[in-house]
Amino acid sequence: MNLFRVVYSLESVTKEYNGRTVLNLDTLEVRAGEVLAIVGPSGAGKSTLLRLLAFLERPSAGELAFYGRSVSDQWPDLAARRRVTMVFQRPQLLRRSVRENVAYGLGVRGARENGQVTAVLDQLGLTTVATAKAHTLSGGEAQRVALARALVLQPDVLLLDEPTANLDPYNINIIERFVRRVNEVQNSTVVIVTHNIFQARRLAHRVGLLLDGRLVEIAETEDFFARPSQPETAAFVKGEII
């Protein structure tokens, strides 16, 4: 993992909706090649942060930089935005076959399919349902299709918003193994939002805690859980903040 190259840099970034501040970050860096887990209770601003990182929304104030280039004033062009993909908690799939859903992004980009769809279907255990209509799948299968559709594009950055919420252990295990593979083999940077602190501990190199839109602490995973520097982090790890 390259700890010295910064993918995202956020300084004094806020996000407001109807006059209410939902995100207020003093500073945050996302490092190239890492898995960064963002944890915190519901309503803490975790999904809002991901939407900023995905360039789906603009900060209300502050400085957001992507690979060292400010995007606060000049929004990134299409080529830059295509370096990032996001998988949402509730996948939105086309009423087409699984294979067609996974290949959809390649078609939009005018890219040739050279076996990568078949490979990613196999890696995510979707080969046997490749011809099935996506709307007939179970929740776990649908989430794996959404992940496959994102990963077939080979993004530099993968953003995951509660990718295993409400899934059974079988599907959680498949998705977690694939996220590790993407990070280790493709060297993709991964930012995952999760309520599951055990998942954060299994997957992440670093973990950050968001409370009421503020980044309370960010640390190497072992330090975050075993030696938290903030009382709020200690309380969250103990399950005293939910």
C-alpha positions as CSV (number, residue, x, y, z in Angstrom):
1,M,0.0,0.0,0.0
2,N,1.3,3.4,-1.0
3,L,0.9,5.6,2.1
4,F,2.4,8.7,0.5
5,R,0.1,9.4,-2.4
6,V,-3.1,11.1,-1.5
7,V,-6.2,10.4,-3.6
8,Y,-8.6,12.8,-1.8
9,S,-7.8,15.7,0.4
10,L,-10.6,17.6,2.3
11,E,-10.0,20.8,4.2
12,S,-12.7,22.6,6.2
13,V,-15.4,20.9,4.1
14,T,-19.0,21.4,5.0
15,K,-22.2,20.2,3.4
16,E,-25.6,21.8,4.2
17,Y,-29.1,20.9,3.3
18,N,-31.8,23.5,3.8
19,G,-29.6,25.5,6.2
20,R,-28.7,22.4,8.3
21,T,-25.1,21.3,8.4
22,V,-24.8,17.5,8.0
23,L,-21.1,17.3,7.4
24,N,-18.3,19.5,9.0
25,L,-14.8,18.1,8.4
26,D,-11.7,19.9,9.6
27,T,-9.4,17.7,7.5
28,L,-9.4,14.2,5.9
29,E,-7.0,12.5,3.5
30,V,-7.7,9.2,1.7
31,R,-4.5,7.5,0.7
32,A,-3.8,5.6,-2.5
33,G,-4.2,1.9,-2.2
34,E,-5.8,1.8,1.2
35,V,-9.1,0.5,2.4
36,L,-10.6,3.2,4.6
37,A,-13.7,2.3,6.7
38,I,-15.9,5.1,7.9
39,V,-18.1,4.1,10.8
40,G,-20.7,5.9,12.9
41,P,-24.3,5.9,13.9
42,S,-27.2,6.6,11.5
43,G,-27.4,10.2,10.5
44,A,-23.7,10.9,11.2
45,G,-23.0,12.1,7.6
46,K,-21.3,8.9,6.3
47,S,-23.3,8.6,3.1
48,T,-23.1,12.3,2.5
49,L,-19.3,12.1,2.6
50,L,-19.3,9.3,0.0
51,R,-21.5,11.4,-2.3
52,L,-19.0,14.2,-2.1
53,L,-16.1,11.7,-2.9
54,A,-18.2,10.3,-5.8
55,F,-18.7,13.9,-7.2
56,L,-22.4,13.4,-7.0
57,E,-22.7,16.6,-4.9
58,R,-20.5,19.6,-4.3
59,P,-19.3,20.8,-0.9
60,S,-21.2,23.8,0.5
61,A,-17.8,25.2,1.6
62,G,-14.2,24.2,1.9
63,E,-11.5,22.6,-0.3
64,L,-11.9,19.2,-1.9
65,A,-9.0,17.9,-4.0
66,F,-8.7,14.8,-6.1
67,Y,-5.1,13.6,-6.8
68,G,-3.8,17.0,-5.8
69,R,-6.2,19.0,-8.0
70,S,-8.8,21.2,-6.4
71,V,-12.3,20.3,-7.6
72,S,-14.1,22.8,-5.3
73,D,-14.0,25.6,-7.9
74,Q,-13.6,23.5,-11.1
75,W,-15.6,20.3,-11.1
76,P,-13.7,17.3,-12.4
77,D,-14.1,16.4,-16.0
78,L,-15.7,13.2,-17.2
79,A,-12.3,11.4,-17.4
80,A,-11.6,12.1,-13.8
81,R,-15.1,11.2,-12.6
82,R,-14.8,7.8,-14.4
83,R,-11.9,6.9,-12.2
84,V,-14.4,6.6,-9.3
85,T,-17.3,4.2,-9.0
86,M,-19.9,3.9,-6.2
87,V,-22.0,1.0,-5.0
88,F,-25.1,2.0,-3.1
89,Q,-26.8,0.3,-0.2
90,R,-29.9,-0.4,-2.3
91,P,-28.7,-1.5,-5.8
92,Q,-30.6,-0.1,-8.8
93,L,-30.5,-2.7,-11.5
94,L,-31.8,-2.7,-15.0
95,R,-34.7,-5.1,-15.8
96,R,-32.3,-7.1,-18.0
97,S,-30.1,-10.1,-17.5
98,V,-27.3,-10.2,-14.9
99,R,-24.7,-10.3,-17.7
100,E,-26.3,-7.3,-19.4
101,N,-26.3,-5.3,-16.1
102,V,-22.7,-6.0,-15.5
103,A,-21.7,-5.1,-19.0
104,Y,-23.8,-1.9,-19.1
105,G,-21.1,0.5,-18.0
106,L,-18.7,-0.8,-20.6
107,G,-21.2,-0.1,-23.3
108,V,-21.9,3.4,-22.0
109,R,-18.2,4.1,-22.2
110,G,-17.8,2.5,-25.6
111,A,-15.3,0.0,-24.2
112,R,-14.8,-3.4,-25.7
113,E,-15.7,-6.5,-23.6
114,N,-12.7,-8.7,-23.6
115,G,-13.7,-11.4,-21.1
116,Q,-13.8,-9.1,-18.0
117,V,-17.5,-9.6,-17.6
118,T,-17.2,-13.3,-17.5
119,A,-14.3,-13.1,-15.1
120,V,-16.0,-10.8,-12.6
121,L,-19.2,-12.9,-12.7
122,D,-17.1,-15.9,-11.8
123,Q,-15.2,-14.1,-9.0
124,L,-18.5,-13.0,-7.4
125,G,-20.2,-16.4,-7.8
126,L,-22.7,-15.1,-10.4
127,T,-22.0,-17.4,-13.3
128,T,-25.0,-19.7,-12.7
129,V,-27.4,-16.7,-12.7
130,A,-25.8,-14.8,-15.6
131,T,-28.8,-15.2,-17.9
132,A,-31.4,-14.6,-15.1
133,K,-33.3,-11.3,-15.0
134,A,-31.8,-9.0,-12.4
135,H,-35.2,-8.3,-10.8
136,T,-35.6,-12.0,-9.9
137,L,-32.5,-12.1,-7.7
138,S,-32.2,-12.3,-4.0
139,G,-30.9,-9.2,-2.1
140,G,-27.4,-10.7,-1.7
141,E,-27.2,-11.6,-5.4
142,A,-28.4,-8.2,-6.5
143,Q,-25.8,-6.5,-4.4
144,R,-23.1,-8.7,-5.9
145,V,-24.4,-7.8,-9.4
146,A,-24.1,-4.1,-8.4
147,L,-20.5,-4.7,-7.2
148,A,-19.6,-6.6,-10.4
149,R,-21.0,-3.8,-12.5
150,A,-18.8,-1.3,-10.7
151,L,-15.7,-3.4,-10.7
152,V,-15.8,-4.4,-14.3
153,L,-14.8,-0.8,-15.1
154,Q,-11.6,-1.3,-13.1
155,P,-11.9,2.0,-11.2
156,D,-9.0,3.7,-9.3
157,V,-11.4,4.3,-6.4
158,L,-14.3,2.2,-5.2
159,L,-16.8,3.7,-2.8
160,L,-19.1,1.3,-0.9
161,D,-22.2,2.5,1.0
162,E,-23.2,-0.2,3.5
163,P,-22.6,-2.9,0.8
164,T,-23.5,-5.8,3.1
165,A,-26.4,-4.3,5.1
166,N,-29.1,-6.9,5.8
167,L,-27.3,-9.7,3.9
168,D,-26.7,-13.2,5.2
169,P,-23.2,-14.4,6.2
170,Y,-22.7,-16.3,2.9
171,N,-23.1,-13.1,0.8
172,I,-21.1,-11.0,3.2
173,N,-18.2,-13.4,3.0
174,I,-18.3,-13.3,-0.9
175,I,-18.4,-9.5,-1.0
176,E,-15.7,-9.0,1.6
177,R,-13.3,-11.5,-0.2
178,F,-13.9,-9.7,-3.4
179,V,-13.3,-6.2,-1.9
180,R,-9.9,-7.5,-0.5
181,R,-9.1,-8.9,-4.0
182,V,-9.9,-5.6,-5.7
183,N,-7.7,-3.7,-3.2
184,E,-4.8,-6.2,-3.2
185,V,-4.7,-7.3,-6.9
186,Q,-6.0,-4.2,-8.7
187,N,-4.6,-1.8,-6.1
188,S,-7.9,0.1,-6.1
189,T,-8.4,2.5,-3.2
190,V,-11.6,1.6,-1.3
191,V,-13.7,3.7,1.0
192,I,-16.4,1.7,2.7
193,V,-19.2,3.1,4.9
194,T,-20.4,0.5,7.4
195,H,-22.3,0.1,10.6
196,N,-20.5,-3.1,11.2
197,I,-17.4,-2.5,13.3
198,F,-16.3,-6.1,12.9
199,Q,-16.4,-5.7,9.1
200,A,-14.4,-2.5,9.4
201,R,-11.8,-4.3,11.5
202,R,-11.6,-7.2,9.0
203,L,-11.3,-5.1,5.9
204,A,-9.7,-1.7,6.6
205,H,-6.2,-0.4,6.9
206,R,-7.6,2.7,8.7
207,V,-10.9,3.5,10.3
208,G,-12.6,6.9,10.9
209,L,-15.4,7.7,13.2
210,L,-18.1,10.2,12.2
211,L,-20.4,11.7,14.8
212,D,-22.9,14.4,14.0
213,G,-21.0,15.2,10.8
214,R,-17.6,15.6,12.5
215,L,-14.6,13.3,12.1
216,V,-13.9,12.4,15.7
217,E,-10.9,10.2,15.0
218,I,-9.1,8.4,12.2
219,A,-6.4,5.9,12.9
220,E,-4.7,2.7,11.8
221,T,-7.3,-0.1,12.4
222,E,-5.5,-1.8,15.3
223,D,-5.0,1.5,17.1
224,F,-8.6,2.6,16.5
225,F,-10.0,-0.5,18.2
226,A,-7.3,-1.3,20.8
227,R,-6.0,2.2,21.6
228,P,-8.6,4.9,20.7
229,S,-7.4,8.4,21.4
230,Q,-10.9,9.9,21.9
231,P,-13.5,8.9,24.5
232,E,-16.2,9.0,21.8
233,T,-14.3,6.3,19.9
234,A,-13.9,4.2,22.9
235,A,-17.6,4.4,23.6
236,F,-18.5,3.6,20.0
237,V,-16.2,0.5,19.9
238,K,-17.9,-0.7,23.2
239,G,-21.3,-0.3,21.7
240,E,-22.3,2.6,23.9
241,I,-23.0,4.8,20.9
242,I,-25.3,3.4,18.3
